[in-house]
Amino acid sequence: MPKSTILKAIVAIAIIVGAVIVIIRDEPATPTGDINSIQPLPEQDNP
């Protein structure tokens, strides 16, 4: 096989592996539980 084909294959595998690692590690933060609590806005002096 030509060296350019081997190099393209290695680069493609590296990109795919990197994308998979990013997808696996990108876990959203769990909510703290304060989502359903509604608090009034502080009063303004001069609206």
Buried (B, 14 or more C-beta within 10 A) or exposed (E): EEEEEEEEEEEEEEEEEEEEEEEEEEEEEEEEEEEEEEEEEEEEEEE
